[in-house]
Amino acid sequence: MDGNKRKGVLGSVLMTLASVSALGLGGEAWGQSTVEAGAVVQGDLAAELNALKARIAELEQKQHAQTVAVMQDDAARRSEVGGGEKLLAGWGVGGVGGPVLMSADGNYTLQFWGLFQFRSVTNWSGMDNLGGLFDEESSVVSGYEIRRLRLGIKGHVISPELTYVVSAAFNRSGGSFDLDSAYVQYMFRPEWGIKFGQFKESVFREETVSSSRQLAAERSMLNEILGGGLTDWVQGVALVYEGDRVHGEFAMHDGADSDNTNFTDISSDYGFGGRVDVRLQGDWKGINDFTAIGNKEPLLVMGAGFDYTAVGDVKSLLHTVDVQYETATGLNLYAAYLGRHRDLGAGSDYDYGFMVQGGQIVHERWEPFARYAILYQDNTIGSENYFQEVTMGVNYYFLKHNAKVTVDVVILPDGSPRAVSGAGIQSGVDEQIVLRGQFQLSF
């Protein structure tokens, strides 16, 4: 019932009551029987008024229910995807972690993810020895930075076999938003697939493990100078094999570190590379990080990889072998050998190094860890041709990798052949000490 009709009914009732009251004022002309009759009439009108109010409330309730139903139907209609399927939304819908949109049949998913790392860094350098930390000759650089702020989407379309990944990161120096990954992968057989686009080359395990799932605050100096820091993201096509015991990938690409280039770029002529991993124990999910937090069974995986890139007369062959071991009681160990042979046209050189790291979960959330790495270079800087790195620290997990704090110290007794700003390392052969503290939030 609309407002005008409601007002009309109430007005009529009030007018009737007013008329009865007016008649009552002339009671002297009427007898006692007339007064009693008027009381009966007023009682009947009051009952009618109460019934009318109840009817109005009932109609209002029905109208509200109809409005809600219309709104729900509209929302459902707007959330339909191809084929008329409803779109499911929420956190962890369909067993997919994080915020996700998914079709009711599970053939379409869109998962959002992000990574935030805030870090403090202090670097001491220029000491005659590691004991001269506060000597006048030493140099101290300290400050804060947003080490990483990365956003991305991933999921599958048409069927779970056709997946996609897109991610980009804000540059910590200038704030520009630069593309990292953008690729599609199609598993045309249960174990075989093809991947194309821009992706991280799979050669080095330390590089392919996400920066959010490392043991220390940053990857090793060895990796940045002789490993994944050289290959980084590439543009190309890869053949993928995902068997029960063996995983492998072979890629043809534009050359190591060829991300965000077009087909006319001539920084490299061509490249190709690949990797093979053999699972001896555990689940494949275990190789996605370097910690044993939450492990239900031991993990043992061995792997090897290579990359060949040609740039003019210079031909470079990067290679590695590594092993990863974890227990169900929180112990993690990882060791790797890295090498690079370069044909320089007028000669050749060979650089190599190895690293070992390990940690142990204690009291469920704490994880002390240590890492040692050494790099040997043919092309020396001054009198140095080897560079050591010792890293020690601790992780505290609030919610596994989704929220954690890392504090570590990096000791470089031989300095570094070049700056690795992302790790807080400066160039030079003088001793360095780097203190890092980091808070991480990811979803």
N, C-alpha and C positions, 0 to 999 in steps of 0.2 A: 504494500500500500504506500503511495507516495505521500509527501508532506502535505500537499494541499487537501487531499481527501481526509487525511488524519485530522487536520485542523478543522475541516468542515464538520466531521462527526463530533468532535469534542465541543465545538461551538454550539451545535444543536443541543447537546446534553446540558451544557451550562445554561443555555437560554431556557431550557425546560425547567431546570432547577430554580432559576431566577423567577420564572412565572409562578411556580408552585409556592415559593417564598412570599411573593407578592400577594398571592391569594390568601396565604396564611395570615397576613397582617390584618385582613378584614374578618378575623375570626369571630367578632362580636355578632356578625349577622348570620353566623352559622351555628348550628347546634353542636353538641358534644359528638354526635355521630359523624358529622362532617369532618371534624378534626382528626378523628380516628381513621377515617377513610384517606385523608391526606397523608398521614404517616405511612399507611400501607403503600401508597403510590410512591412516596420518596424512597422507601426500602426497595421497591422493585426497580426504580431507576438506578440506585446505587449498585445493585447486583448486576444490572445491565452494563453499567460503566466498567466495573471490574472485569466482566467477561470480554468487553471490547478491548481493554488494555492488554489482556492475556492474548487475544487474537492478534493484536498489533505486534507484540513481542514475538509470537510464533512466526508471523510473516517476515519480520526483520531477520530472524535466525535463518530461515530458509533462503532469503536473499543473500545473506553473507556466505552460506554454504555454496550457493550457485556461483558466486563471484570467485571464491577460492578454487572451485573445480575448473572454472574457465581459465584462471591463471595457471594452474597446474598443467592443464592440457596444452596451453600455449607454450609453457616452458619445455614440455616433453617434445612438442612438435619442433621447436627451435633447436633442440639438442639431437635431432635425428641426423645420421650420416648416410652415406650411400647405401641403398637397399632398405632404407627405412629403419635401420638398427638404432637403438637408443645409445647415447654416449654416456659412459660411466666416468666419473671423475672423483678424485680423492687422493689420499696419501696411502700408497701401497696397494692400490686397486689391482686385482688380478695377480697378486704376488709380485708385482713390480715395485721396486723400492722407490721412495721419494714421491713427489707430486706427479700425477700421471692422468692423462685422458685415454680412454680405451673404449672401443666399440664393444657391444654386448657379445659379439661372436669372437672377440679377441684377435681379429685380423688387422686391426688398426690400433697402434699405440703411439702416444706422444708423451715422453718423459722429460721433465725439466730438471736440470741439475746445476749446481754452482759450487765454487770454491773461493774462500776468502782466507788469506794468510797475512797477518800483520806481524812485523818483525822488527826487533831492535838489533843493531849490529855495532860492534866496537872492534876496530882493527888497530893493533899495535905493530909497528914495523920499524926497521932501521936500527934495531939493537945489534950490538956486537955479539951478543949471545942471549939466550932465552932468559937469563937472570937479569938482564938490563931492561926490564919492562918499564921502569919509571926513570930511566936515565934521561939526561937532557938531550942526548942525541936521538932518542926514540921519537917516533911520530905517532900520534893517536888521532884516529878518525872515528867519530861515533854519531849515530843518528837512528831515525826510524824510517820505515818504508812499508808500503803495501806491496809485499813481495809478489803476491798473485791475487788477481780478482778475475775469475774466469766464469763464463756462463755458457750453457749449451743445452741442446736438445738431442734426444735419440729415441729410437723406437723402431717399429716396422710398419709396412704398408702392404695391403692386399693379402699377405700371409706372413707368418713369423720367419719365413726363410729370406725375406727381402727386408734387410735392415738398413738404417741410415744413422749417421752421426754428424752433427754440426756444432762447432764450439769456437769461441773467440775469447780473447783476453785483453784487458786494459793494460797498456804499457805503463810500467811503474815510473818511467822517467818523464814522458810527455802526456800520458793519459789517452793516447790514441787507442781505438778499439780495433784490434787486428785479428784476422782469421787464423785459427789454428788448424782444426780438422774440418773436412767437408767431404765425406765419402759415402758410397753405397756398397753394400755387400749382399750378394745373392748366393745362397747355398743351393745349387742345382742338384746336388745329391746329398744324402745324409752326412757324408764326410767331406765332400768337395764343394768349393765355392770360389767365387771371383769377387775381387774388391777393386774399386776404381775411384779416383778422386785425389784428394790431398789427405795424407795420413802419416803417422809416425812410422818410419822404417823399423822393422822388427828385429834388427841385428843385435842390439845390446840390451840385455835384460834390465840393467839399472835404469836405462832410458825409457823403456816401455812401461815399467812400473810407474803408475801415476805419481806426480809430485806430492799428492795428498797422502800417499801410502808408503813413503820412504821411512827408513829407520831414523836417520838424522834430519836436521832441519833442511838440508840441501844435499843434492847428489855430490859425489866425490869430485875433487879436482881432476883426478884421472879420467873420469867419464867425460867431463866437460872439454878436456884438451885432446883426448885420444879416442873417445868413444862416441856416445850419443850426442854430445855437443857438436860433433862434426856432421852426423847424418841428419839429426833433427827430423823435420817433416819433409816429405817428398811428394811430388805429383807423378802419378803413374797408375799402372794396373798390376794387380797381384793375384796369383793363384794360391788358394788357401786350402789346407788339409787339416781336418780336425777329427782324428781317430781316437779310439779309446786310450791307447797308450802313447801315441805319437801325434804331435802337432807340428805343422810346418807351413812355411809361407815363402814364396819366391816372387819377387817384384821386378818389373821393368819400369824405369823412371827416368826423369830428366837429369839425374845426378844428385849426389848427397846435398842436403840442405837446399832443396829447390822449391820450397814453399812460396806461395804468393807471387808466382811468375807467370808470364804468358808464353806462348809457344815460340816467340822470337827471342826470348832471353838466351844469351850466349855465355852465361857465367860458367856453364859446364856443357860438354858435348852430349854425353849420355851416361847412363849408369844402370846397374842392376845389383840385386842382393837378395839375401834370404836368411832363413833361420830354421832350425829343427830342434824340438824339445822332446825328450823322452821321459815319461812319468813312470817312476819305479815304485813309488808309494804315494798314497793320499789322493786328494781330489784336485782337479785342475784349477778350481777356484783359489787354491792356496798360493798359486804363483802370482796372484794379483797384488800382493803386498809383501813386505819383508818382515812382518811381525807374526808371531804365533798366537796372538791374543784370540781367544775363542776357538782355537783348533780342537777338533774332536778326535783326530787321528794324525799319525806322523805323515810328513811330506818329504819326498825325495825326487827331485827333478834335475836332469842334466841337459845342457843345451849347447849349441854352437851356432855362430852366424858369421856372415861376411857381407861386405859391400865393395863393389868395384866402380869407380867413377873416373871418367876421362875428362880432363880440362886441358885442351891443346896438347902439348907434348908431355904433360904430367899425367901419369897414370897412378892412381892410388888404390891399394887393396887393404881395407880394414877387416879385421877378423877378431873373433873372441871365442872362448870356451868358458863355461861357468857351471856351477853346481849350487843348488839351493836345498837346504835341509831344515826341517822344523819338527818339533815334537808336540805331543798333546799336553805336555806339562809347561809350555810357554817358552821353550828354548828355540832360537832361530839362528841359523848360520848361513852365510853366503860367501862364495869365493869366485873370482873371475880373473882370467888372463886376457889382456887386450894387446893387439899389435897393429902396426901400420907399415906396409912396405910401399915406398914411392919410387917410381921410375921417373927421374927428373929430366930425361933426355940426354943430358951430359953426365949423368951419374945416377946414383940411387942412395937411399938411406932407409934405415929401419928403426922405428921407435916402438917401445913396448912398455908394459907395466902390468902389475897385478894388484889386487886388493882383496882383503878379507874383512868381514864384519860379523858381529853377533850381538844378540841381546837376550834378555831373560825377563819374562813377566813375573813380578813379585807382588803379593797382596792384591792381585786381580787387576789393578789399574796402573801400577808403576812398572816402568821398563827401562832399566839402565842398559846402555849399549856402548860399544866401542868399534872403531874402524881404523884399519891401517892400509895405506896405499903407497906405492912407489912408482914413479914414472922415469923411464930412461929415454933420453933423446940423443940422436946422432948429431943434430945441429945444436951445439952447445951455446949457452949464454955465459960469457965470461969463462970462468974455470969450472962451472957446474954443468954436469950432464945428467944428473939424476936429482929428483925432487920427491921428498917424502911428505906424507900427510898423516897425522895422527888426530883422530876425532874421538871425543868422549862426551857422553851426555846422558840425559834421561827424558823419557816421555811420561806424561800423565794423561791417561785416557778418561775423559768424562763420559763419552759415548763412542767408544772405538775411534774410527777415523773421522766421525762426524763432528766431534768436538774434542780437541786435545791441545796440550801445551808441550812444547819441546824446548829444552835448554841444552846447549852443547858448546864445547870449546874446540877449536881447530888449531893445531900446532903445526907450523910449517918450518922445520929447522933449516931447510935449504931454500926457502922462499918459493916463488912460482915463476915459470917461464913466461907467463902472461897473466893479465888480470882476468879474474872470473868474478865480475861484479855481483852476479846473482848469489854467489856464495860468500861475499864479503872479502874476497881475496884480491890483493893488489899485485902488480907486476914488480919483479925484482928478486935478486938472489939473497937479500937480507932476510933474517929470520922474521917470521910473522906469527902473531897469535890473534885469533878471531873468536870473539865471544858473541853468541847468538841466542836470542830468546824469541820464541814464536808462538802465537795463538792461531789455531786453525779452526775454521767452521766450514763444513761442507754438507751438501745434501744431494 
